[in-house]
């Protein structure tokens, strides 16, 4: 037999957690055809992996790249970390289905997409036309469904609206979506009763799909939020993924013991629950998340109107200072900004920006949020390093960047993302290689076989005959993240070869220009 690609002399970690073996890998088309001693085999192209590690392509278990995959198909920030598959549509917000009253998140709205879509099927057609460099599995966001059919008001859906949401979700699953996601910290979901989530999760359970949740709280009330998530799984039988498992706010860090205990007790009970986490101690979301819930309902224009009303603005200010959300968790850095007046504030701590504006930090916060029309990103430093490594070491926790793809050039190079977009996988891999977290075989499992099993990504995540040829070859000495909070747009080092569905996407540490990502539906 003559292979299309032959990888020889590498140290192979198959993704199962087993120790490395010296083996060759033969690839025909998009599949692995053989693993073993293939020293006498012929191939159209041979890659010598002497001194290198060969493993399955990494699976980003928590991504927000769904819309960006259509406009930056090179997927540079992820592919140079060895990521070959992204699970998108997390935290209740997905690119599809775009129906009714629903709008895309603010950071997607102004981008020049290659076409229009509303359904998952139409999004999938665009994906196939663009052919990004990585595979994608797409969750359907609860907030996306709710806003489309019930609007932005702080309430649960009425029976007719819920019926429409359920029908839309069923259709999305028929068209290839892999499950449901929720973002219960974001309006209007923050006002939605658990029963609405249960109704949709039941559909996911019946279809053997997954439910992922950005819980209602990740700080002082994290235990109650854990209970809510587990009760959803218990009532509906749905497979559960807890997104970016963490506890924010120094005074809450001790709660991590009870958080882990609750999840492990549930697993022992038979509930199918796992979690993901990124290897950083700062979170990132819209800066306006620090506003009180009541100020965030009813849509963008209503929020801006409240900020422009001096009496209402004072109440918002008072509520923030009373200690809610970001102001209670730690220092804040300004991330992406759209308004040119504030471009110099990108990557600057809020206190420094406030001094430049001649304002108190809370007033600078409100000023920037209003003038940037709710388009400002915020990076929030409030997590424990010790807790982070403890969570990352748990056998049921996989790696998820919680980031959209970016690129150091082009349309996605001008904002100021969290460094997790460029460094989550290489940082964790470097830590494993340096003995700072789990051993290397287990680290690879957490980025490959574990998420493949959790999200039911068939024939992926493990190097074996018949599986899709998503393969990474990295130099253990060279692996490192280069991204920083101050200068995030920097690609990782160490990924010498990245193969996606048998297609050489990175060769000799450079993009080949060939892309063969698939929509995994």
Long-range contacts (C-beta under 8 A, 24 or more apart in sequence): 1-26, 1-28, 1-33, 1-34, 1-41, 1-42, 2-41, 2-42, 2-43, 2-44, 3-27, 3-28, 3-33, 3-34, 3-38, 3-41, 3-42, 3-43, 3-44, 4-28, 4-29, 4-43, 4-44, 4-45, 4-502, 5-43, 5-44, 5-45, 5-46, 5-47, 5-469, 5-499, 5-502, 5-504, 6-38, 6-41, 6-43, 6-45, 6-46, 6-47, 7-46, 7-47, 7-49, 7-54, 7-471, 7-473, 7-497, 8-38, 8-39, 8-46, 8-47, 8-48, 8-49, 8-50, 9-48, 9-49, 9-50, 10-49, 10-50, 10-52, 10-53, 10-54, 10-473, 11-49, 11-52, 11-53, 11-54, 12-53, 12-54, 12-55, 12-463, 13-53, 13-54, 13-55, 13-440, 13-441, 13-444, 13-463, 14-55, 14-56, 14-462, 14-463, 14-464, 15-55, 15-56, 15-444, 15-445, 15-448, 15-449, 15-452, 15-461, 15-462, 15-463, 16-445, 16-449, 16-462, 17-441, 17-442, 17-444, 17-445, 17-449, 18-441, 19-441, 20-53, 20-440, 20-441, 25-54, 25-463, 25-471, 27-469, 27-471, 27-499, 27-502, 28-502, 29-502, 30-468, 30-469, 30-501, 30-502, 30-503, 30-516, 31-466, 31-467, 31-468, 31-469, 31-502, 32-463, 32-464, 32-465, 32-466, 32-467, 32-468, 32-469, 32-471, 33-465, 34-465, 35-463, 35-464, 35-465, 45-504, 47-473, 47-497, 49-473, 49-497, 51-475, 52-473, 52-474, 52-475, 52-476, 52-496, 53-440, 53-473, 53-474, 53-475, 53-476, 54-463, 54-471, 54-472, 54-473, 55-444, 55-448, 55-463, 55-471, 55-472, 55-474, 56-84, 56-444, 56-448, 56-449, 56-452, 56-460, 56-461, 56-462, 56-463, 56-470, 56-471, 56-472, 57-82, 57-83, 57-84, 57-85, 57-448, 57-460, 57-470, 57-471, 57-472, 57-498, 57-499, 57-500, 58-82, 58-83, 58-84, 58-85, 58-399, 58-425, 58-447, 58-448, 58-472, 59-83, 59-84, 59-85, 59-86, 59-87, 59-398, 59-447, 59-448, 59-451, 59-452, 59-455, 59-457, 59-460, 59-461, 60-85, 60-86, 60-87, 60-399, 60-400, 60-401, 60-424, 60-425, 61-87, 61-241, 61-276, 61-398, 61-399, 61-400, 61-451, 61-454, 61-455, 62-87, 62-90, 62-212, 62-243, 62-244, 62-276, 62-278, 62-400, 62-401, 62-402, 63-87, 63-88, 63-90, 63-400, 63-401, 63-402, 63-403, 63-404, 63-405, 64-88, 64-90, 64-91, 64-93, 64-402, 64-403, 64-404, 65-136, 65-403, 65-404, 65-405, 66-94, 66-95, 66-96, 66-123, 66-136, 66-138, 67-95, 67-104, 67-108, 67-111, 67-113, 67-404, 68-108, 68-111, 68-404, 68-405, 68-406, 68-412, 69-127, 69-130, 69-132, 69-134, 69-136, 69-405, 69-517, 70-95, 70-113, 70-114, 70-126, 70-127, 70-130, 70-132, 71-111, 71-112, 71-113, 71-114, 71-411, 71-412, 72-405, 72-406, 72-407, 72-410, 72-411, 72-412, 73-130, 73-131, 73-132, 73-133, 73-515, 73-517, 74-132, 74-133, 74-407, 74-511, 74-515, 75-132, 75-133, 75-134, 75-405, 75-517, 76-405, 76-406, 76-407, 76-408, 76-491, 76-511, 77-403, 77-405, 77-406, 77-407, 77-408, 77-421, 77-422, 77-491, 78-134, 78-401, 78-405, 78-421, 79-133, 79-134, 79-495, 79-498, 79-505, 79-506, 79-511, 80-422, 80-491, 80-492, 80-495, 80-498, 80-506, 81-422, 81-423, 81-424, 81-425, 81-426, 81-492, 81-495, 82-425, 82-426, 82-429, 82-447, 82-472, 82-474, 82-495, 82-498, 83-134, 83-401, 83-425, 84-134, 84-135, 84-470, 84-472, 84-498, 84-499, 84-500, 84-517, 85-134, 85-135, 85-136, 85-137, 85-457, 85-460, 85-470, 85-520, 86-134, 86-135, 86-136, 86-137, 86-405, 87-136, 87-137, 87-139, 87-178, 87-400, 87-451, 87-455, 88-136, 88-137, 88-138, 88-139, 89-138, 89-139, 89-140, 89-141, 89-144, 89-177, 89-181, 90-139, 90-141, 90-181, 90-183, 90-212, 90-214, 90-243, 90-400, 90-402, 91-141, 91-181, 91-182, 91-183, 91-186, 91-214, 91-243, 92-141, 92-142, 92-143, 92-144, 92-181, 92-182, 92-183, 92-184, 92-186, 92-189, 92-214, 93-141, 93-143, 93-144, 93-181, 93-183, 93-186, 94-138, 94-139, 94-140, 94-141, 94-144, 94-181, 95-123, 95-138, 96-120, 96-122, 96-123, 96-138, 96-140, 96-144, 96-172, 96-177, 97-123, 97-140, 97-144, 97-145, 97-148, 97-168, 97-171, 97-172, 98-144, 98-148, 99-145, 99-148, 99-149, 99-168, 100-147, 100-148, 100-149, 101-147, 101-148, 101-149, 101-151, 101-152, 102-144, 102-145, 102-147, 102-148, 103-147, 106-286, 106-300, 106-373, 106-374, 106-375, 107-336, 107-375, 107-377, 107-404, 107-415, 110-338, 111-411, 112-411, 119-171, 119-172, 119-175, 120-171, 120-172, 120-175, 120-176, 120-177, 120-521, 121-175, 121-176, 124-175, 124-176, 124-519, 124-521, 127-517, 127-519, 128-519, 131-515, 131-516, 131-517, 132-515, 132-517, 133-500, 133-505, 133-511, 133-515, 133-516, 133-517, 134-500, 134-517, 135-460, 135-470, 135-500, 135-501, 135-517, 135-518, 135-519, 135-520, 136-517, 136-518, 136-519, 136-520, 137-178, 137-455, 137-457, 137-520, 137-521, 138-176, 138-177, 138-178, 138-519, 138-521, 139-177, 139-178, 139-179, 139-180, 139-181, 139-210, 139-212, 140-169, 140-172, 140-173, 140-177, 140-179, 140-180, 140-181, 141-180, 141-181, 141-182, 141-183, 142-180, 142-181, 142-182, 142-183, 142-189, 142-192, 142-196, 142-197, 142-200, 143-182, 143-183, 143-186, 143-188, 143-189, 145-169, 145-200, 146-188, 146-189, 146-192, 146-196, 147-188, 150-188, 151-188, 151-299, 152-187, 152-188, 152-297, 152-298, 152-299, 152-302, 153-188, 153-297, 153-298, 154-187, 154-188, 154-190, 154-191, 154-293, 154-294, 154-297, 154-298, 155-188, 155-191, 155-192, 156-191, 156-192, 156-193, 156-195, 156-196, 157-192, 157-196, 162-196, 162-199, 165-196, 165-199, 165-200, 166-199, 166-200, 166-203, 169-200, 169-203, 169-204, 170-203, 173-203, 173-204, 173-207, 173-209, 175-521, 176-519, 176-520, 176-521, 177-209, 177-521, 178-209, 178-210, 178-455, 178-456, 178-520, 178-521, 179-204, 179-209, 179-210, 179-211, 179-212, 179-239, 179-455, 180-204, 180-209, 180-210, 180-211, 180-212, 180-238, 181-211, 181-212, 181-213, 181-214, 181-243, 182-211, 182-212, 182-213, 182-214, 183-213, 183-214, 184-213, 184-214, 184-215, 184-216, 184-225, 184-228, 185-214, 185-215, 185-216, 185-217, 185-218, 185-289, 186-214, 186-289, 186-296, 187-293, 187-296, 187-297, 188-297, 190-216, 190-293, 190-296, 191-293, 191-297, 194-228, 194-231, 194-232, 197-232, 198-232, 198-235, 198-236, 201-232, 201-233, 201-236, 201-238, 202-236, 202-237, 202-238, 204-236, 204-238, 204-239, 205-236, 205-237, 205-238, 205-239, 208-239, 208-456, 209-238, 209-239, 209-456, 210-238, 210-239, 210-240, 210-241, 210-454, 210-455, 210-456, 211-236, 211-238, 211-239, 211-240, 211-241, 212-240, 212-241, 212-242, 212-243, 213-240, 213-241, 213-242, 213-243, 214-243, 214-244, 215-242, 215-243, 218-244, 218-246, 218-247, 218-248, 219-247, 219-248, 219-249, 219-252, 219-328, 219-329, 219-382, 220-249, 220-251, 220-252, 222-247, 222-252, 222-255, 222-259, 223-255, 223-258, 223-259, 223-262, 226-259, 226-262, 226-263, 227-262, 229-273, 230-262, 230-263, 230-266, 230-271, 230-273, 233-266, 233-271, 233-272, 233-273, 234-266, 234-271, 239-272, 239-273, 239-454, 240-271, 240-272, 240-273, 240-274, 241-273, 241-274, 241-275, 241-276, 241-454, 241-455, 242-273, 242-274, 242-275, 242-276, 243-275, 243-276, 243-400, 243-402, 244-276, 244-277, 244-278, 244-283, 244-400, 244-402, 245-275, 245-276, 245-277, 245-391, 245-397, 246-277, 246-283, 246-383, 246-387, 246-388, 246-391, 247-383, 247-384, 247-387, 248-283, 248-329, 248-330, 248-380, 248-382, 248-383, 249-328, 249-329, 249-330, 249-382, 250-330, 250-382, 250-384, 253-383, 253-384, 253-387, 256-384, 256-387, 256-390, 256-391, 260-390, 260-391, 260-394, 263-396, 267-396, 273-396, 274-396, 274-397, 274-398, 274-450, 274-454, 275-391, 275-394, 275-396, 275-397, 275-398, 276-397, 276-398, 276-399, 276-400, 276-402, 276-451, 277-388, 277-391, 277-392, 277-397, 277-398, 277-399, 277-400, 278-399, 278-400, 278-401, 278-402, 278-403, 278-420, 278-424, 279-388, 279-392, 279-399, 279-420, 279-424, 279-427, 279-428, 279-431, 280-383, 280-388, 280-418, 280-419, 280-420, 280-424, 280-427, 281-381, 281-382, 281-383, 281-384, 281-385, 281-388, 282-333, 282-379, 282-380, 282-381, 282-382, 282-383, 282-418, 282-485, 283-379, 283-380, 283-382, 283-383, 283-402, 283-418, 284-335, 284-377, 284-378, 284-379, 284-380, 284-402, 284-403, 284-417, 284-418, 284-420, 285-377, 285-378, 285-380, 286-374, 286-376, 286-377, 286-378, 287-326, 287-332, 287-334, 287-335, 287-365, 287-368, 287-369, 287-376, 287-377, 287-378, 288-369, 288-374, 288-376, 289-325, 289-326, 289-378, 290-320, 290-324, 290-325, 290-326, 290-327, 290-332, 290-365, 290-378, 291-316, 291-320, 291-325, 291-369, 292-316, 292-319, 292-320, 292-324, 295-319, 300-373, 300-374, 303-374, 304-370, 304-373, 304-374, 307-366, 307-369, 307-370, 308-370, 313-366, 316-366, 317-362, 317-363, 317-366, 320-362, 320-365, 321-362, 326-378, 326-380, 326-382, 327-362, 329-380, 329-381, 329-382, 330-380, 330-381, 330-382, 331-380, 331-381, 331-382, 332-365, 332-378, 332-379, 332-380, 332-381, 333-378, 333-379, 333-380, 333-381, 333-485, 334-368, 334-376, 334-377, 334-378, 334-379, 334-416, 335-376, 335-377, 335-378, 335-379, 335-415, 335-416, 335-417, 335-418, 336-375, 336-376, 336-377, 336-415, 336-416, 336-417, 337-368, 337-372, 337-375, 337-376, 337-377, 337-415, 337-416, 338-372, 338-373, 338-375, 338-376, 339-371, 339-372, 339-373, 339-375, 341-371, 342-368, 342-371, 342-372, 342-376, 346-415, 346-416, 347-416, 347-485, 347-486, 347-487, 347-488, 377-415, 377-416, 377-417, 379-418, 379-485, 389-431, 389-436, 389-437, 392-428, 392-437, 392-438, 392-446, 393-437, 393-438, 395-442, 396-450, 397-446, 398-446, 398-447, 398-450, 398-451, 398-454, 399-424, 399-425, 399-428, 399-446, 399-447, 399-451, 400-424, 400-451, 401-425, 406-488, 406-489, 407-489, 408-489, 408-490, 408-491, 413-489, 416-488, 417-488, 417-489, 418-485, 418-488, 419-481, 419-483, 419-484, 419-485, 419-488, 421-483, 421-488, 422-481, 422-482, 422-483, 422-488, 422-489, 422-490, 422-491, 422-492, 423-481, 423-482, 423-483, 423-492, 425-492, 426-479, 426-480, 426-481, 426-492, 426-493, 426-494, 426-495, 427-481, 429-474, 429-479, 429-494, 430-479, 430-480, 430-481, 433-476, 433-479, 457-520, 460-520, 468-501, 468-502, 469-499, 469-501, 469-502, 470-499, 470-500, 470-501, 471-497, 471-498, 471-499, 472-497, 472-498, 472-499, 473-497, 473-498
